[in-house]
Amino acid sequence: MNEALSALEVSVEDLTARCDADDLPFASTEELHALEAVFGQERAVRSIEFALGMKAPGYNLYASGPDGIGKSSIIEALLRHRAETEPAPPDWVYVHNFDDPDRPVGIELPSGAATGFAALVRRTVERAIEDVREAFEADSYVRRRSDVGGGSEQRRGDLIQALQRRASEMGFALQMTPQGVMSAPLIDGRAASDEEFAALPEEQREETMRVAREELEPIVQDTLLEIRGLEREARDALARLDEDVAREATEERFASLGQMFPDHDEVTAFLGAVQEDIVRERDRLRAPAQGQRPGGAEADRQHEALLRRYQVNALITNDAGAGAPVIVETNPTYQNLLGRIEYVGQAGMVVTDHTMVRTGSLGRAHGGYLMVRMRDLLTNGASYDGLKRALHSGELTIESLQQALGLIPTAGLRPEPMPLDVKVVIVGDASMYPYLYRLDPDFRELFRVKADFEVDFERSRENILGLSSVIHSQCERAGMACFSDHAIARLIEHSSRQVEDQRRLSGNIGSLLDLVRQADYWAAQDGTGVADLVHVERALEESEYRSSLVRDRMQQLIEEGTVFIDTAGEEVGQINALSVYNLGDLTFGRPSRITCVVSAGRGTIVNIERESDMAGRTHNKGFLILRGLLADRFGQDMAMALHASLTFE
């Protein structure tokens, strides 16, 4: 080898930046503490903090970077830390709309109040119904009802007696029957039979029939109208009595409950509507217990449906002392993200009501933060569109996917939209962002902040300690052995090798932690409580061995002479090159021979791989650059009198 090439020679030792365990300020990770701040991702952290601090609409966050660098873990930790200092958002419930049952009413309640409110309403309704039943069974109610009914019966009897006297004066006897009033002429002071009436002279019969038709019938009809009016008045009076009794029985309980929410007009309106409905449905609510009602199972079902109208659906409940919610959605289907409306089958039909409205992760994140992966969102296209609609409008409308897509008629349950105040963080690849930004105007408008995560960071003392603390935290969480300083030093060297830069550390924390788990396994096999250098080396060797079948077979072909590679001496028109293979979990180089044949010609240089359509774009570009170099060096004054062919064997 000539001196020029010798000066460029790099020794194997120089290819690795060693990490001296003596330079580490600990003997094992047991001496370290959990990491309190994010290291190596200052740019991304500043972007995240800016997005979280901006309250203006549209400043949601897109976190960009490859998998394995800890994007989700870092973001979730920052979100939870911030959420702890923020107030818990209000609760949200749905109640029955007594004016329009297909439009459930939404009510906002103080944080932590929804569950208690639902329980209070349930107990109040149960006790109010019992109060109504007891009120209608009380002696005072029986007396009041008797007074109303007795007065009506007395007046009815007086009218009937007066009618009978008037008919008697006209020569007729009257009899009250279920079919109506029957009249018969009087003969010798008693009602004549049909035979006796037929025996009368014809003129007398005709006169009797005329009097009955023209004089008695109008009097009877007027009296019957008056009696029906009395009966109607009696029914109305009894209905007013029942209504007053039911209202008096329920007034105190609902007034007491309403006083617990003095500043919530929606609660007051709902409680008033429930009370009025109980008063209105008093007869159905006074029915016997389940299984004893006339009508059997159908009557029981109708009774249960009636009681469901009074239930409160505590859709969103928060802990008043837990801070703002942080929701991580790992499966953002339309229903999981935006909510759904459930149905049950009854009598061959599907039915639903306000108690079957269910929220999704977007609703649960109201007043807080939602984190979701972009790839998962795009897999569920309807979810992505629904998310953008909700963020644009600032409201969450819960409906079935079929309704959202317009696949079914608009008739159906449509709950009142709930207000939405949420900061959305989408975690995605760097390659997705340019396409989304260019092709989706909604994305540009809604996700105005981008957090770029570094794929590597400086190999500084601070970052080495940060990486060591991450390893310590992982060991503590997973119950693994602690790592010695020599083991950590070897992991640092491996991290630099991953990023192919002695001055940098790999940001792929996930890959490094996977190696940590493997080293812990081998330490456990040895029965030691500390993972040392030997266990990290064993983990690296075993991992490489599991993945190196293809590499070893290629090496075997060289050793057997199937693939020709000269590794000593010199050969004109021949040079060795390195092909890099990436199998996913293993990257290795395979030596390949490049040969060149030159003959007399007219300056043509042929790339055999290109001519046979076996070359890649990078190889073709390199060949064209080489051809340009030759033309620049040797073809400036005259054409090169040669024909050359180059092949990558």
ZIDA-V55403 format. One line per field, one symbol per residue. ss: DSSP state (a for helix, b for strand, c for the rest). phi: phi as a letter, one per 20 degrees, with the letter a starting at -180 (. if undefined). A space follows every 10 residues. Layout:
# ZIDA-V55403
ss: ???
phi: ???
This chain:
# ZIDA-V55403
ss: ccaaaaaacc ccaaaccccc aaaccccbaa accccccccc caaaaaaaaa aaacccccbc bbbbcccccc aaaaaaaaaa aaaccccccc bbbbbccccc ccccbbbbbc cccaaaaaaa aaaaaaaaaa aaaaaaacaa aaaaaaaaaa aaaaaaaaaa aaaaaaaaac cbbbbbbccb bbbbbbbccb bccaaaaaac caaaaaaaaa aaaaaaaaaa aaaaaaaaaa aaaaaaaaaa aaaaaaaaaa aaaaaaaaaa acccaaaaaa aaaaaaaaaa caaaaccccc cccccaaaaa aaaaaaaacc ccbbbbcccc cccccbbbbc cccaaaaacb bccbbbccbb bccaaabbcc aaaaccccbb bbbaaaaaac aaaaaaaaaa aaacbbcccc aaaacccccc cccccccbbc ccbbbbbbca aaaaaaaaac aaaaaabcbb bbcccbbbcc aaaaaaaaaa aaaaaaaacc cbbbaaaaaa aaaaaaaaac cccbbbccaa aaaaaaaaaa aaaaaacccb bcaaaaaaaa aaaaaaacaa aaaaaaaaaa cccccccccc cccbbbbbbb bbccccbbbb bbbbbbbbbc cccbbbbaaa acccccaaaa aaaaaaaaaa aaaacccccc ccbbbbbbc
phi: .ffffffefd fffffcefde ffeeebebff eedffecfdm cfffffffff ffffeffnee ddedqffnen gfffffffff ffffedffff ebcdcfefeb gecgeececg gnefffffff fffffgffff ffffffefff ffffffffff ffffffffff fffffffffe ncddcecgep eddbfeclnc ffefffffff gfffffffff fffedfggff ffffffffff ffffffffff fffffffffd gfffffffff cfddfffgff ffffffffff egfffefffg ndefomffff fffffffffe fdeffccceg denffcddee cffgffedob cecceblmcd cbbffdeced ffffegnbcc cbeffffffd gfffffffff ffemcddebf ffffemecgf fqfcffgdfc cbdddddbef ffggfffeec fffffecedd deefebbfed ffffffffff fffffffeme ffdfffffgf ffffffffem bfecdfefff ffffffffff fffffemdec edgfffffff ffffffddff ffffffffff nfdecedbmc bfmbbeccee ddenebdbdc fcddccdcbf adnecdefff feldeeffff ffffffffff ffecdfebff ebcccccdf
